Amino acid sequence: MAVDDLEFRAFFAGQYRRLYALGLLLTGDAGEAEELAQDALVRTYRRWALVGRPTDPATYARKVLVNRHRSLLRRAVVEARQLVRLGGGAEPGGDHGEDAMVVWAALRRLPPRQRTVVVLRYYEDLSEPEVARLLRLPLGTVKSLGRRGLARLRSRLAPSFRPTGGGKGGT
Amino acid sequence: MTPETQVKHALHALAASRRPDEAGAYDRFLRRHARRVRLEAAGGGLLVLVLLALVVAGPRLPLLGEGTTSGLRTFQRPLTVEVTAYQWGWRFDYRDAGVRVASRPGVTPELVVPAGEPVRFRLTSTDVVHSFHLPGERFERAAVPGRTVDFELRFDRVGDYAGRCGVYCGLQHTEMPFTVRVLDRDAFSHWLQAASAGTGP
């Protein structure tokens, strides 16, 4: 196999948590986040083994994860599950506090495309052209989705959310 | 704090609030990878089998090649015969096989077709209006100069069917009889091969 296993293992260790977090923000579900992260890493590994090391494996894995998430969204069953979840489903378990609960609720109420753009813009720190390329959407659409997503998110966060350790919070 | 920064902080705080189970993550990855490799191998094997089947059976499929087997024969492109009426006789052209049968003095021309299969006819006339008439089958179509009439017939019974021109077309109108000779598939193939090679009737 063309992959240096030690190198990939180091890559895995460095990326797993990040990809999981991205999956978590996109889906709102720990199980699906694990699925997406694992799937993205397996596909990246296959690409690595069969074609060669991607120029930027981290970017490649992120792209695989986002695309996989989008194709899953297209499937009606997954879409239906998402809708049920948006309607007030399970909370992500774990040691999150009240603020995190508020953000979860606000994020999950965003439509999937707005949520994806917001997460890529403000969690992954991608520029609008980078998001447009990654999602294969027109730049104007990405700007519009990002603007609306940000406004909706903030309107829901504003009354109660005060980010830890910074600023005054709210507007 | 700008709105962007506020949301950024919120998302990072949210992501940090939930840690993945990293302990067995790499083992789960390896199992998942092994499963994928097995699936890819199975998919590749299936693809090879399908390709092999196509290579082996492809030429026998009616839509892909000329060769036929009896089981697939009904999917063949129908035999097409161009029928031309003229004063006073008939011409039957099997264009695909390069075979032509025409009236000759004192000989009734035979329109040979296979039994049990649709046969497509393209009927026309070179001079006046005639008609392709099979009185025993109660079938008739006009042959009009400058026009081509398409129709399909299927003869289920092996044997001879009498044909003639059904409309008065001149002094020797009655000299336009023809016979539809219906052969079984194999006999028809032999006839067509022989006629094509110039050794037939």
Interface residues (C-beta under 8 A of the other chain):
Chain A: R9 F12 A13 Y16 R17 Y20 A21 L22 L24 L25 A30 A33 E34 A37 Q38 D39 L41 V42 Y45 R46 P92 G93 G94 D95 H96 G97 D99 A100 V103 W104 L107 V118 V119 Y122 Y123 D125 L150 L153 R154 L157 F161 P163 T164 G166 G167 K168 G169 T171
Chain B: M1 P3 E4 T5 Q6 V7 K8 H9 A10 L11 H12 A13 L14 A15 A16 S17 R18 R19 P20 D21 E22 A25 Y26 R28 F29 R32 H33 R36 E40
